[in-house]
């Protein structure tokens, strides 16, 4: 029992080391091997408990930024923030526990066949249940190794997760059973995936270098989260954005300038004039400006507030994108009538409504698909934008909520895969960082430091071709979930014979 407990905790430790910010992503390729030992040596009931414990240790570390968001900016006391962290980590750990239980219950079947499908299927469920919280799926650990993640344009980030779990299962079987057929099956998949990634990387690089590009500047103003909404500070915040924008276009021709989420800290409507801002930016230098801004509409005497992005074009037109997937307890309070004590979390920016799927915004040279903050972790939102014609993805966010935790790089790591899955350039503007450009290959360019005021500029290639992921590859995790059925039936038949 002691060795099983040690093995479960060892897997948790290796998963922590593999997470973004720790710079040891290679640990993900063997992090689950100790957990597979636990599954092999214990009955399903104990395996469920040990899997839950392993997950709880891992997710408590991974999500520790929750206490910063709720405490420093939500103004909740520690005796509420810490239990909130543990409850969220416990919820995430249920999936690790269920993975262990499923593998233990079907242990007569080689885990090389079953484990990758179980893990990816559970990731899919976690991404849709209770509005979905697919934060830091396993495949995201490889975000900064482009040569390993090119298969994402076939099966999304879930394809990379599949390979990681398969590699862990392969190592476990190699060390314990050495069964030829499962090992040969895994090797064939590794060789095929590795060859595809290598050749696809060079193919996309060549294509991107030969197509038109858009000159883009990103503004990172570094406005303090608890200051930007004070009325006396709003003009200073806007002036900071304008100053950095004028610096960015001072000595080069820029087509497109991007400000971060809620960069204009004013509640606006479609009738509101932005004369001063436009005269000092778009009209003077002839570029398109995208800025985050709270936006309200009135219908049937009812006002709705949206977290939005507004695109100001040089010719005077403007378009608005309304954020679709809101952050629970950050932008709205689920069951708010029952949880009134959580109101301070959203009182500074308002209790937002959700927008609907929309077409990309039309900018200079580009059709722009918008992902506001939390939306970058949902592959389907970016995919639909590309299906609707987007040839450039823009992620605007305000990661000041995370403080100096690893959450900022965790958040970035997930956005990288949206670029690779759809083969689109992605520009990421974050209030306090990390801002950067992501090429269609997944290469991160000019990543900025946290909590600095700066701008960066880059030529972003505009790819128009659709990927396999765009068409049917996004169904891969659902396919993995459906394959649970034959595995469970096979396990039932084996148990019946015994």
ABEGO torsion letter per residue (X at the ends): XAAAAAAAAAAAAAAAAABBGAGAAAAAAAAAAAAAAAAAABBAAAAAAAAAAAAAAAAAAAAAAAAAAAAAAAGBBAAAAAAAAAAAAAAAAAAAAAAAAAAAAAAABBAAAAAAAAAAAAAAAAAABGGEBABGBAAAAAAABAAAAAAAAAAEAAAAAAAAAAAAAAAAAAAAAGBAAAAAAAAAAAAAAAAAAAAAAAAAAAAAAABBBBBBBBBBAGBBAAAAABAAAAAAAAAAAAAAAAAAAAABBBABBBBBBGABBBBBBAABBAAAAAAABAAAAGBBBBBBBBBBBBBGGBBBBBBBBBBBBAAGBBBBBBBABBBBGAABBBGAAABAAAAAAAAAAEBBBBBBBBBBBBBBGBBBBBBBEAAAABAAAAAAAAAAGBABBBBBBBAAAAEABAAAAAAAAAAAAAAAAAGBBBBBBBAAOBBBBBBAAGBBBGBBBBGBBBBBBBBBBBBABBBAAAAAAAAAAAAAAAAAAAAAAAAAAAAAAX
